[in-house]
Amino acid sequence: MRRLILLALSFTLAACDAAPLSTQWRLRSFDLNTADLSQLRLAVRGPEWIVPTPETAALELRYWLGDDESRAERVSLRLHRGAHAGDGAALAQFNSPGALAVYELAPGSLSRAHELQLDALRLKAQGRTHGRIHIAGAVACRRGEIPPGPLLIDAFIHADDETGWLPLLSRYDVRGDMRDPAAEAELERLIPPCGEKSARGR
């Protein structure tokens, strides 16, 4: 589930048990290597001082066969703001206040993502594989300084059209999951101050 959440465009590294059991059950057969990634998207709602900027974010992937990480392949997949008919009505069923931003792979990244799926299946057949995923760029910008205390978000996942939207995280404290002292600096990188253009784009 952690790998799915990461590739689902989330800027939190949520643990599997943070998702409702009903969602985990519905996603039990989801296979990232064979899924139609054009249907995969994530809706996120954060505090009012956060302005979502899906267009400035990307997923950076590194993967390799065996134990030699120096031979890792490196790939960048751009994100953008999803705008699918019916998403607004489907997400309204969760009756949560505040605006939701939908993140998904940008159209230009989908063909490369499909190539990665085929490559992952090929490597898996050859032996043990390893990989790392992290978020590049900014997933949002902020008005003012990042305040102390909990940083609560809600998130919903759309794995495919058949499953539809499912609740993923409810009032999840991103900062509470960051136990590494360097994590605060990472938060500043992922949510930099808004410029004029970002603030107008809300």
MARTI-961426 format. One record per atom (N, C-alpha, C, CB): residue in one letter; x, y, z. Coordinates in steps of 0.2 Angstrom, whole numbers, padded with zeros to 4 digits, always signed. Glycine has a CB too. Layout:
<recs>
aXYZ
...
</recs>
This chain:
<recs>
m+0004-0006+0000
m+0000+0000+0000
m+0004+0006+0000
m-0005+0000+0006
r+0010+0006+0004
r+0014+0012+0004
r+0017+0014-0003
r+0020+0011+0008
r+0019+0009-0007
r+0021+0010-0014
r+0015+0013-0018
r+0024+0004-0017
l+0009+0011-0017
l+0004+0013-0021
l+0002+0020-0019
l-0003+0009-0020
i+0002+0022-0013
i+0001+0029-0011
i+0006+0034-0014
i+0001+0029-0003
l+0013+0032-0014
l+0018+0036-0016
l+0017+0037-0024
l+0025+0033-0015
l+0015+0032-0028
l+0014+0033-0035
l+0007+0036-0036
l+0015+0027-0038
a+0003+0036-0031
a-0003+0040-0032
a-0003+0047-0031
a-0008+0037-0027
l+0003+0050-0031
l+0004+0057-0031
l+0003+0060-0025
l+0000+0060-0036
s+0004+0057-0019
s+0003+0059-0013
s+0010+0063-0011
s+0001+0054-0008
f+0010+0068-0007
f+0016+0071-0004
f+0017+0068+0003
f+0016+0078-0005
t+0013+0063+0005
t+0014+0061+0012
t+0016+0053+0011
t+0008+0061+0016
l+0020+0051+0015
l+0023+0044+0015
l+0018+0040+0020
l+0030+0043+0017
a+0012+0040+0019
a+0007+0037+0023
a+0008+0029+0024
a+0000+0038+0021
a+0008+0027+0030
a+0008+0020+0031
a+0002+0016+0029
a+0010+0018+0039
c+0003+0009+0028
c-0003+0006+0026
c-0009+0006+0030
c-0001-0002+0025
d-0008+0005+0037
d-0013+0005+0042
d-0016+0012+0043
d-0010+0002+0048
a-0014+0017+0039
a-0017+0024+0040
a-0024+0024+0036
a-0013+0029+0038
a-0024+0020+0031
a-0030+0019+0026
a-0035+0015+0029
a-0028+0016+0019
p-0042+0017+0028
p-0047+0013+0031
p-0047+0005+0029
p-0054+0016+0029
l-0049+0001+0033
l-0048-0006+0031
l-0053-0008+0025
l-0051-0011+0037
s-0058-0004+0024
s-0062-0005+0018
s-0059-0003+0012
s-0069-0001+0019
t-0055+0002+0012
t-0051+0004+0006
t-0045-0001+0005
t-0048+0011+0007
q-0042-0003+0010
q-0037-0008+0009
q-0040-0014+0006
q-0033-0010+0016
w-0046-0016+0008
w-0049-0022+0005
w-0051-0021-0002
w-0055-0024+0009
r-0053-0015-0004
r-0055-0014-0011
r-0049-0014-0016
r-0059-0007-0011
l-0043-0012-0013
l-0037-0011-0017
l-0033-0017-0017
l-0033-0005-0015
r-0035-0023-0013
r-0031-0028-0012
r-0028-0032-0019
r-0035-0034-0008
s-0032-0031-0024
s-0030-0034-0030
s-0027-0029-0035
s-0036-0038-0034
f-0026-0023-0033
f-0023-0018-0037
f-0016-0019-0039
f-0024-0011-0034
d-0014-0020-0045
d-0007-0021-0047
d-0004-0015-0051
d-0006-0028-0051
l+0001-0012-0048
l+0004-0006-0051
l+0007-0008-0057
l+0009-0003-0046
n+0010-0014-0058
n+0013-0016-0064
n+0009-0017-0070
n+0017-0022-0063
t+0002-0018-0069
t-0002-0019-0075
t-0008-0014-0075
t-0005-0026-0074
a-0008-0009-0070
a-0014-0005-0070
a-0014+0000-0075
a-0014-0001-0063
d-0020+0003-0077
d-0020+0008-0082
d-0019+0015-0078
d-0027+0009-0085
l-0013+0018-0078
l-0011+0023-0074
l-0014+0030-0076
l-0003+0024-0075
s-0018+0030-0082
s-0022+0036-0084
s-0028+0037-0079
s-0024+0035-0091
q-0030+0031-0076
q-0035+0032-0071
q-0033+0033-0064
q-0039+0025-0072
l-0027+0032-0063
l-0024+0033-0056
l-0024+0040-0054
l-0018+0029-0055
r-0027+0043-0049
r-0026+0049-0046
r-0028+0050-0039
r-0031+0054-0050
l-0026+0056-0036
l-0026+0057-0029
l-0029+0064-0028
l-0020+0056-0025
a-0034+0064-0024
a-0037+0071-0022
a-0035+0072-0014
a-0045+0071-0022
v-0032+0078-0013
v-0029+0080-0007
v-0032+0087-0005
v-0022+0081-0007
r-0034+0087+0002
r-0036+0093+0005
r-0032+0095+0011
r-0044+0093+0007
g-0029+0101+0011
g-0025+0103+0017
g-0027+0109+0020
g-0018+0104+0014
p-0023+0112+0024
p-0025+0118+0028
p-0026+0124+0023
p-0020+0120+0033
e-0030+0129+0025
e-0031+0135+0021
e-0025+0138+0019
e-0036+0140+0024
w-0019+0138+0022
w-0013+0142+0020
w-0009+0138+0015
w-0009+0143+0026
i-0012+0132+0013
i-0008+0128+0008
i-0012+0129+0001
i-0008+0121+0009
v-0008+0131-0004
v-0011+0132-0011
v-0008+0126-0015
v-0009+0139-0014
p-0012+0121-0018
p-0010+0116-0022
p-0007+0118-0028
p-0016+0111-0023
t-0001+0115-0030
t+0002+0117-0036
t+0004+0110-0040
t+0008+0121-0035
p+0000+0106-0042
p+0001+0100-0045
p+0006+0101-0051
p-0005+0096-0048
e+0006+0106-0055
e+0010+0107-0061
e+0017+0108-0059
e+0007+0113-0065
t+0019+0109-0053
t+0026+0110-0052
t+0029+0104-0049
t+0027+0116-0047
a+0025+0098-0048
a+0028+0092-0045
a+0029+0087-0050
a+0023+0090-0040
a+0034+0082-0048
a+0035+0076-0052
a+0037+0071-0047
a+0041+0078-0057
l+0037+0065-0050
l+0039+0059-0047
l+0046+0057-0049
l+0034+0053-0047
e+0051+0056-0045
e+0058+0054-0047
e+0058+0047-0045
e+0063+0058-0044
l+0060+0042-0050
l+0060+0035-0049
l+0067+0033-0050
l+0055+0031-0053
r+0070+0028-0046
r+0076+0025-0048
r+0075+0017-0046
r+0082+0028-0043
y+0077+0013-0051
y+0076+0006-0050
y+0082+0002-0053
y+0069+0004-0053
w+0083-0004-0050
w+0089-0008-0052
w+0088-0015-0051
w+0095-0005-0049
l+0092-0019-0054
l+0092-0026-0053
l+0097-0029-0049
l+0092-0030-0060
g+0096-0033-0044
g+0101-0035-0040
g+0103-0030-0034
g+0108-0037-0044
d+0110-0030-0032
d+0112-0026-0027
d+0116-0020-0029
d+0116-0030-0022
d+0117-0019-0035
d+0121-0014-0038
d+0117-0007-0039
d+0125-0016-0044
e+0116-0003-0034
e+0112+0003-0035
e+0116+0008-0040
e+0111+0006-0029
s+0122+0007-0041
s+0126+0012-0046
s+0123+0011-0053
s+0133+0011-0045
r+0120+0006-0054
r+0117+0004-0061
r+0110+0006-0062
r+0119-0003-0063
a+0107+0010-0057
a+0100+0011-0057
a+0098+0016-0063
a+0098+0015-0051
e+0092+0014-0066
e+0089+0018-0071
e+0085+0024-0067
e+0084+0014-0075
r+0086+0030-0070
r+0082+0036-0067
r+0077+0038-0072
r+0088+0041-0065
v+0071+0040-0069
v+0066+0042-0073
v+0062+0048-0069
v+0061+0036-0075
s+0060+0053-0073
s+0056+0058-0070
s+0049+0058-0073
s+0059+0065-0070
l+0043+0058-0069
l+0037+0058-0072
l+0033+0064-0069
l+0033+0052-0070
r+0031+0069-0074
r+0028+0075-0072
r+0021+0074-0069
r+0028+0080-0078
l+0018+0078-0065
l+0011+0078-0063
l+0008+0084-0065
l+0011+0078-0055
h+0001+0083-0065
h-0003+0089-0066
h-0010+0089-0063
h-0004+0090-0074
r-0014+0094-0064
r-0020+0094-0060
r-0025+0091-0064
r-0022+0102-0059
g-0029+0086-0061
g-0034+0082-0064
g-0040+0086-0065
g-0035+0075-0061
a-0044+0085-0070
a-0050+0088-0072
a-0055+0083-0075
a-0049+0095-0076
h-0057+0078-0072
h-0061+0073-0075
h-0069+0074-0073
h-0059+0066-0073
a-0073+0073-0079
a-0080+0074-0078
a-0082+0069-0072
a-0084+0073-0084
g-0086+0071-0068
g-0089+0067-0063
g-0085+0067-0056
g-0090+0060-0065
d-0079+0069-0056
d-0075+0068-0050
d-0078+0073-0045
d-0068+0071-0051
g-0080+0079-0046
g-0083+0083-0041
g-0089+0080-0038
g-0085+0090-0044
a-0093+0077-0041
a-0099+0074-0038
a-0097+0068-0034
a-0104+0072-0044
a-0093+0064-0037
a-0091+0058-0033
a-0087+0060-0027
a-0086+0054-0038
l-0083+0065-0027
l-0080+0067-0021
l-0084+0070-0016
l-0074+0071-0022
a-0090+0073-0018
a-0094+0077-0014
a-0098+0072-0009
a-0100+0080-0018
q-0098+0066-0010
q-0101+0061-0006
q-0098+0060+0001
q-0101+0054-0009
f-0091+0062+0001
f-0088+0061+0008
f-0089+0067+0012
f-0080+0061+0006
n-0093+0072+0010
n-0095+0078+0014
n-0090+0081+0019
n-0101+0075+0019
s-0084+0082+0016
s-0079+0085+0020
s-0078+0093+0017
s-0072+0082+0019
p-0077+0097+0022
p-0077+0104+0020
p-0070+0106+0017
p-0078+0109+0026
g-0070+0111+0013
g-0064+0113+0010
g-0063+0111+0003
g-0058+0111+0014
a-0059+0114-0001
a-0058+0112-0008
a-0053+0106-0009
a-0055+0118-0012
l-0054+0102-0014
l-0049+0097-0015
l-0045+0098-0021
l-0053+0090-0016
a-0039+0096-0021
a-0035+0097-0028
a-0033+0089-0030
a-0028+0101-0026
v-0035+0088-0036
v-0033+0081-0039
v-0027+0081-0043
v-0039+0079-0044
y-0023+0077-0041
y-0016+0076-0044
y-0016+0069-0048
y-0010+0075-0038
e-0013+0069-0054
e-0012+0063-0058
e-0006+0064-0062
e-0018+0062-0062
l-0004+0059-0065
l+0002+0059-0070
l+0000+0064-0076
l+0004+0052-0073
a+0004+0068-0078
a+0003+0072-0084
a+0003+0068-0090
a+0008+0078-0085
p-0001+0070-0095
p-0002+0066-0101
p+0005+0064-0105
p-0006+0070-0106
g+0009+0069-0104
g+0016+0067-0107
g+0020+0062-0104
g+0020+0074-0108
s+0018+0060-0098
s+0022+0055-0094
s+0019+0048-0094
s+0022+0058-0086
l+0013+0048-0097
l+0009+0042-0097
l+0013+0036-0101
l+0002+0042-0099
s+0015+0038-0107
s+0018+0033-0111
s+0025+0031-0108
s+0020+0036-0118
r+0029+0035-0105
r+0035+0033-0101
r+0033+0029-0095
r+0039+0039-0099
a+0027+0030-0092
a+0025+0026-0086
a+0024+0019-0088
a+0019+0029-0082
h+0020+0019-0094
h+0019+0012-0097
h+0025+0008-0098
h+0014+0013-0103
e+0030+0011-0101
e+0036+0008-0103
e+0040+0006-0096
e+0041+0013-0106
l+0039+0010-0091
l+0042+0008-0084
l+0038+0001-0082
l+0041+0013-0079
q+0032+0001-0083
q+0028-0005-0081
q+0031-0011-0084
q+0020-0004-0082
l+0032-0011-0091
l+0034-0016-0094
l+0041-0018-0092
l+0034-0015-0102
d+0045-0013-0091
d+0052-0014-0089
d+0052-0018-0082
d+0056-0008-0088
a+0048-0015-0077
a+0047-0018-0071
a+0045-0026-0071
a+0042-0015-0066
l+0041-0027-0075
l+0039-0034-0076
l+0045-0039-0079
l+0033-0035-0081
r+0049-0036-0083
r+0054-0039-0086
r+0060-0040-0081
r+0057-0035-0092
l+0061-0035-0077
l+0066-0036-0072
l+0064-0041-0066
l+0068-0029-0069
k+0058-0040-0065
k+0055-0045-0060
k+0056-0052-0062
k+0048-0044-0058
a+0055-0054-0068
a+0056-0060-0071
a+0064-0063-0070
a+0054-0061-0078
q+0068-0058-0070
q+0075-0059-0070
q+0078-0060-0063
q+0079-0054-0074
g+0075-0058-0058
g+0077-0058-0051
g+0075-0053-0047
g+0085-0059-0051
r+0079-0052-0041
r+0077-0047-0036
r+0078-0040-0039
r+0080-0048-0030
t+0073-0036-0038
t+0073-0029-0040
t+0073-0024-0034
t+0068-0027-0045
h+0075-0018-0035
h+0075-0013-0030
h+0073-0007-0033
h+0081-0012-0026
g+0070-0002-0029
g+0068+0004-0032
g+0067+0010-0026
g+0062+0004-0036
r+0067+0016-0028
r+0066+0021-0024
r+0062+0026-0028
r+0073+0025-0021
i+0057+0030-0024
i+0053+0035-0027
i+0053+0041-0022
i+0045+0032-0028
h+0053+0047-0025
h+0053+0053-0021
h+0049+0058-0025
h+0059+0055-0018
i+0047+0063-0021
i+0043+0069-0025
i+0049+0074-0026
i+0038+0071-0020
a+0049+0076-0033
a+0053+0082-0035
a+0049+0088-0036
a+0057+0080-0041
g+0052+0094-0035
g+0048+0100-0036
g+0043+0101-0030
g+0044+0100-0042
a+0039+0105-0031
a+0034+0107-0025
a+0027+0105-0027
a+0034+0115-0024
v+0024+0101-0022
v+0017+0099-0023
v+0012+0104-0021
v+0016+0093-0018
a+0014+0109-0018
a+0010+0115-0016
a+0014+0121-0014
a+0005+0113-0010
c+0011+0127-0013
c+0015+0132-0010
c+0011+0135-0004
c+0016+0138-0015
r+0014+0139+0000
r+0011+0141+0006
r+0011+0149+0007
r+0015+0138+0012
r+0006+0151+0010
r+0005+0158+0012
r+0008+0159+0019
r-0003+0160+0012
g+0013+0162+0019
g+0017+0164+0025
g+0021+0158+0027
g+0012+0165+0031
e+0023+0158+0034
e+0027+0152+0036
e+0023+0146+0038
e+0031+0155+0043
i+0026+0140+0038
i+0023+0134+0040
i+0022+0135+0048
i+0027+0128+0038
p+0016+0134+0050
p+0014+0135+0057
p+0016+0129+0061
p+0007+0137+0058
p+0018+0130+0067
p+0019+0124+0071
p+0013+0120+0073
p+0022+0126+0078
g+0014+0114+0075
g+0008+0109+0077
g+0007+0105+0071
g+0002+0114+0078
p+0001+0101+0072
p-0001+0096+0067
p-0002+0099+0060
p-0008+0093+0069
l-0001+0096+0055
l-0002+0098+0048
l-0007+0092+0045
l+0005+0098+0043
l-0013+0094+0045
l-0018+0089+0044
l-0021+0089+0037
l-0024+0090+0049
i-0021+0083+0034
i-0024+0082+0027
i-0029+0077+0027
i-0018+0081+0022
d-0033+0078+0022
d-0038+0072+0020
d-0036+0070+0013
d-0045+0074+0020
a-0036+0064+0011
a-0034+0061+0004
a-0039+0056+0002
a-0027+0059+0004
f-0040+0056-0005
f-0045+0051-0008
f-0041+0048-0014
f-0052+0054-0009
i-0042+0042-0015
i-0038+0039-0021
i-0043+0036-0026
i-0034+0033-0018
h-0042+0037-0032
h-0045+0034-0038
h-0041+0029-0041
h-0048+0039-0043
a-0041+0023-0040
a-0036+0018-0043
a-0039+0016-0050
a-0036+0011-0039
d-0045+0016-0051
d-0048+0014-0058
d-0055+0016-0058
d-0047+0007-0060
d-0058+0016-0064
d-0065+0018-0065
d-0070+0014-0061
d-0067+0019-0072
e-0068+0007-0061
e-0072+0002-0058
e-0073+0003-0051
e-0070-0005-0060
t-0067+0004-0048
t-0067+0005-0040
t-0070+0012-0038
t-0060+0004-0038
g-0068+0017-0042
g-0071+0024-0041
g-0066+0027-0035
g-0078+0024-0039
w-0069+0032-0032
w-0065+0036-0027
w-0066+0032-0020
w-0068+0043-0026
l-0061+0032-0017
l-0061+0029-0010
l-0057+0033-0005
l-0057+0022-0010
p-0059+0033+0001
p-0056+0037+0006
p-0049+0034+0008
p-0060+0038+0013
l-0044+0038+0008
l-0037+0036+0010
l-0035+0038+0016
l-0033+0038+0004
l-0035+0044+0018
l-0033+0047+0024
l-0038+0052+0027
l-0026+0050+0023
s-0039+0052+0033
s-0043+0057+0036
s-0040+0061+0042
s-0050+0054+0039
r-0039+0067+0041
r-0036+0071+0046
r-0029+0068+0048
r-0040+0072+0052
y-0025+0066+0043
y-0019+0063+0044
y-0014+0069+0045
y-0017+0059+0037
d-0010+0068+0050
d-0005+0073+0052
d+0002+0071+0049
d-0004+0073+0060
v+0003+0075+0043
v+0009+0074+0039
v+0015+0075+0044
v+0009+0078+0033
r+0015+0080+0048
r+0021+0082+0052
r+0022+0076+0057
r+0020+0089+0055
g+0017+0074+0060
g+0017+0068+0065
g+0020+0062+0063
g+0010+0067+0068
d+0020+0061+0056
d+0024+0055+0053
d+0031+0056+0051
d+0020+0053+0047
m+0033+0062+0052
m+0040+0064+0051
m+0044+0064+0057
m+0040+0071+0047
r+0048+0059+0058
r+0052+0058+0064
r+0059+0060+0063
r+0051+0051+0067
d+0061+0060+0057
d+0068+0062+0055
d+0069+0069+0056
d+0070+0059+0048
p+0074+0072+0059
p+0075+0079+0060
p+0076+0083+0054
p+0081+0080+0064
a+0078+0079+0048
a+0078+0082+0042
a+0072+0083+0038
a+0083+0078+0037
a+0066+0080+0041
a+0060+0080+0038
a+0057+0087+0037
a+0055+0076+0041
e+0058+0091+0042
e+0056+0098+0042
e+0058+0102+0036
e+0057+0102+0049
a+0065+0101+0035
a+0068+0104+0029
a+0065+0102+0022
a+0075+0103+0029
e+0063+0095+0022
e+0060+0092+0016
e+0053+0095+0015
e+0059+0085+0017
l+0049+0097+0021
l+0043+0100+0021
l+0043+0107+0018
l+0040+0100+0028
e+0048+0110+0020
e+0050+0117+0017
e+0051+0117+0009
e+0055+0121+0020
r+0054+0111+0007
r+0056+0111+0000
r+0049+0109-0004
r+0061+0105-0001
l+0045+0105-0001
l+0039+0102-0005
l+0034+0108-0005
l+0037+0096-0001
i+0034+0112+0000
i+0029+0118+0001
i+0032+0124+0002
i+0024+0116+0007
p+0035+0127-0003
p+0039+0133-0003
p+0034+0139-0003
p+0043+0134-0009
p+0036+0145-0001
p+0032+0151-0001
p+0029+0152-0008
p+0036+0157+0001
c+0023+0155-0008
c+0019+0156-0014
c+0022+0162-0017
c+0011+0157-0013
g+0023+0162-0024
g+0024+0169-0028
g+0017+0171-0030
g+0029+0167-0034
e+0018+0177-0033
e+0011+0180-0036
e+0007+0176-0040
e+0013+0187-0039
k+0011+0172-0045
k+0007+0168-0050
k+0004+0162-0046
k+0012+0165-0055
s+0007+0159-0041
s+0004+0153-0038
s-0002+0156-0034
s+0009+0150-0033
a-0001+0161-0031
a-0007+0164-0027
a-0013+0165-0031
a-0005+0170-0022
r-0012+0168-0037
r-0018+0169-0041
r-0021+0163-0044
r-0015+0174-0047
g-0017+0158-0044
g-0019+0152-0048
g-0024+0147-0044
g-0013+0148-0050
r-0025+0149-0037
r-0029+0145-0033
r-0036+0145-0036
r-0029+0148-0026
</recs>
